[in-house]
Amino acid sequence: MTPDHDRARGPDGRTGLSDLLRGHRLAVGLTQAELAGRAGVGVRTVRDLERGRAVRPQRTTVDLLADALGLSGDERREFVDTARPAASRLPGPGTDDPPVALPQPVPLLGRERDVAEVSGLLDAYPVVSLVGLAGVGKTALAVTVAHAVAARHPAGVAGVLVGEGSDSPDVLAASASMFGVNRLADLSCRIGDRRALLLVDAVDRAPDAVAEALRVLTAAVPTLRVLVTGRRPVGLPGELVRPVAPLDVPPAGAVPADRADLDRWPAAALFAARLAQVRPEPPTPVELPALAALVRRLGGLPLAIELMAARGRILDVTELLDRYGDRVLDLSGGRPGWEPAGPSAGPSAGPSAGPSAGTVTLRDAVATSYRLLAPADRTALRRLSAFRNRWSVELAEDLLADGGRRWDAAPMLDRLRELGLLSVRGSGPFRFRLLDAVRDFAAEQADADGETARIRMRHAVVVAGLVHRTAPGLVGPQMSGAVRLLDEATSDITAALAYSAEHAPETALLLAASLPRWWRLRGRDVSGRHRLRELLADPRTAGARPTLRAWAMLGAARLAAEHGAGAEEIPGVRAALVIFTEAGDVTGELSARSVLCALLPGLGAHDEAREQAEAALAAATRHHRVREMAVAQAHLTWHDVREARLAGARRRLATVDRLAAQCGDQRLRVLARADQAELTRLEGRYAEAAEQGRRVAAALAELGDPGRRRRTIGAVGLALAHAGRTDEALATVAELWPSGAVPGRRRPPAVEMLDLPGSGGDVRTEDALRGLIEGHVALHRGDREVAAEWFAAAADAAEGVAGRRDLVEALVGLAVSTADPAVLDRLDAARQVTGVSLLPQEEELLFSLSARRRR
C-alpha cells in the first residue's frame, strides 16, 4: 500500500529521496543488496525508494537506513525531512496554506467540464468514485481535481495508491500516515472539524479492503472527503459514481482543416501532442483525414491514443491507420500511471510514480473490465457488439429479447456505463454506443463462444424491423425525423443488409423494400436499385409474400426513375399494381399508380398516365386518404400544364395546398408552392414568379431538400431572364453553377454542362434549365449565335426527361434564334412525343418568326 507523491523533488523544491538515498549509498560504497542487509530491510524497499516508487517510507525504515548509511547531524536531519515531508509540513489549526501530498497534475485536454463537475460533486458527497475503462484517464483527472480543490480543504490533500493484496489495515495506515499521524484516532484529532481530501487510486486492486477502510475512515472523520478511481464503484453508502468518458473525437466525415483545427476535438489534439514527442514534424495536411479516422477508431481512449502515437516514430499517420486500424486491441506498451511498491517493500507507505516494468495491451485493459461483469451482462455485451453505431434502449431490448420475451435493459446498460464500457452521448433516443475497442473485444468473445452467426442474424432482424416501422414516416409531416433516424442507423443498415442478403434473403428483401425513399434522398438510387434487383432475382425469395415482392418492384422503379431508367421497370410496376389490387392493399395500389403516373410520360403514354392519376384520385377519395388525394391532384396538374390549361392547373395546385395543409404535410405544401411559382412564370408574370420562387427556395432550404431548391432557384433565374433582368439572372447561374460560362464569352455550352453537380438524378433537368437561362440572356442581349448554342444544349439535355416541358421551351428558343426550318420540324416531333401544347406567348414568338421568314 503506497501513497502518491512527487517522485523527483519534495514540495519545497529540494532534491527528492531517490536521488539523496542513491547518493549516500554510493558515497559509502554499498550495493543496494548490501545496504538492505546492513539496514535489515528488504532489497526491494531500497530499489523502489531509489526508483521513486516509494518515496515516503515509515519512520522506522528511515531510521534504519540512516543508521546503515552512518548519517548524523545535518545530513541525517535532511535525510529524515526529505523522507517524511508531510509530517513536518502538516499545519496546525489556523494555517492558511494546506499541504498537498500528490504528484503535480499533467496538462489535460478536453477535460475542463469534467474537472468542474467533479470539483462540485466533492462539495456534496463524502465519496466520489471516478470509474471507467483502464486508460481512460481517471487518475490524471483525479489528481487535477484534487489540486483544483485544495484551497477548500485546509486540513490537507493527500493520495494513496492501492497495491495488490492490500488489506483494510494497510489502507488505513497509509491514509493516516499521509496526514502525518500513525493512528486513526490521531487522524481525527489532527483534522478536527476542518475539511480534508483523500485520493484513493486503483481501488479495484483490493476492492473489499478499500471499501471496509473507507467505511471506517468516513465514519471516524466526518469532514474527510474521498475521491476514488477504479474500474468499478466502491459500493459505499452515499457514494456518487461518476463515469469518466473517453475524449471527444471528430464525427464521421469531419476532417480537421489544419493543425490548429485539431484542438476542436481533444482526442485528435492529444494524438497530435503525443506524436510531437516522437517525431519533429507535425501532421501534414495529407495525414489529417487519416488522423481523424484513427482517433475515431481508437474511440478517444487516451491509453489507446498514447500507444498508437508511440508508433509514429517510424510510421506516418496514414500508415498507422492502414496497419493498425483493424486491430487496435493488439496495441501494447508500458502501463501509464502509478505503481505500488508491492508486498516486498514491507509496511512502508510512500508515493509512487514509476512506470510498470511490464506491458499492457488494449485487449488486456478491456478484458479486465469485462471480467467484472456478471455472466448475464457479459452475454448482453456480446450481443450488443453487433451494433455498428449509436442505438436506443428500445433497439437494445429488441436485440436482447430471448424467445420473444422482452426485459428491461436499463439496469444492465447502467452497469455497463458505470464500468466505462458504454458511452452515452447526446439527448436523442440514439445516444448509446460501445467504444470501438469494447465492441471489437466483445465480438471476439462472441466468436470464441460460437455465437456470432446467431447474433448477426438477430441484429439483421431487429434492424429490418426498425426500418420497416420507420419507412412510412418518410412521407408526410414525420419525414425529417424519419430521415434522421435512418441516417443514425446507416452503418447498422449496411451491415444488416449485407449479412441477411447472404444468409437470410427474405429478411434482406423486407429491409431493402423499405429503403427506396431514403436511398433516393441520399443519392443511392443506382446501388439501391441494384440491391433490390439482386434480391428479387434470388430464387430463395421466390416464396416471399407477394406484396413484399411488389413493394420491392415499386422501390426499384422509383430508384430507376432517378437515373433515367424508369421505363425498364414499368412491367414490374404493372405487376405490382395487380398484386396490390388483388390483395386489397390500398396503400400499395395508390403507390403503384403514383409511380406509373411518373414513369408513363417518359414513354409518351400521356393518356394512360392521366387515367392512372384519375384512378388514384378516385381510390384515395373513396378511402379518405387525404395525402394521396393531394399527390394525385399534383399528377393531374402536370397534364393541365402539358395541355396549356393553366387556369385549371392553378385550381388544382390550390387544392393540393389545401389537402396538404389538412394532412399536415408541410413538405408537400412547399412543393406545391414551388409548382405555383413555376406556373406563374408560364403565365408570363415573371417578376411575381421570381419573388414567389425566392420564398419557396428559402422554405426548401429549411426542409433540407437541396435538389428541389436548386431547381427552384434556377426557375427564378429563368423568370428573371424572360423579364430581361439579365444581371440578376446570371447571378443565379453563378450561384448554382460557379464554374459556368463568363457572360459574353463564346464557349461550347454543351461541353461545359457535362458532369455538372445535380441532385437526385436530376442532372439533365438542371443542365436544361441552365441552358434556357443562358439562352434567354444571350437573346435579350442580341447575341443570337450564342443564344442558339445554349438553346441547343438545353434541348439536348432535356431530351428524354419525363414530366417537363423544358424540351419544347428550348426548341422554341432555338427556332427563334436560328430561324432554321429543321428546328420547327424537331419541335413538332417533340410536341407529339411529349403531348405538350404551346403557350400563347410561345405561339406568338413562332408566329413572328413565320412572318419574318415570309418577308
Secondary structure, DSSP 8 states (H G I E B T S, - for coil): -EEE--SSB-TTS-B-HHHHHHHHHHHHT--HHHHHHHHTS-HHHHHHHHHTS--S--HHHHHHHHHHHT--HHHHHHHHHHHSHHHHH---TT-SS--EES------SS-HHHHHHHHHHHHH-SEEEEE-STTSSHHHHHHHHHHHTGGG-TT-EEEEE--TT--HHHHHHHHHHHTT-SSHHHHHHHHTTS-EEEEEE-GGGSHHHHHHHHHHHHHH-TTEEEEEEESS----TTEEEEE--------TT---SSTGGGGGSHHHHHHHHHHHTT-SS---TTTHHHHHHHHHHTTT-HHHHHHHHHGGGTS-HHHHHHHHTT-GGG-EEE--S-----GGGTT---------SSEEEHHHHHHHHHHTS-HHHHHHHHHHTT--S-B-HHHHHHHH-BTTB----HHHHHHHHHTT-EEE-SSSS--EEE-HHHHHHHHHHHHHTT-HHHHHHHHHHHHHHHHHHHGGGGSSTTHHHHHHHHHHTHHHHHHHHHHHHHH-HHHHHHHHHT-HHHHHHTT-HHHHHHHHHHHHH-GGGTTS-HHHHHHHHHHHHHHHHHTT-GGGGHHHHHHHHHHHHHHT-HHHHHHHHHHHHHHGGGGT-HHHHHHHHHHHHHHHHHTT-HHHHHHHHHHHHHHHHHTT-HHHHHHHHHHHHHHHHHHT-HHHHHHHHHHHHHHHHHTT-HHHHHHHHHHHHHHHHHHT-HHHHHHHHHHHHHHHHHTT-HHHHHHHHHHH-TTS--TT----HHHHTTT---STT-HHHHHHHHHHHHHHHHHHTT-HHHHHHHHHHHHHHHTT-TT--HHHHHHHHHHHHH--HHHHHHHHHHHHHH-----HHHHHHHHHHHHHHH-
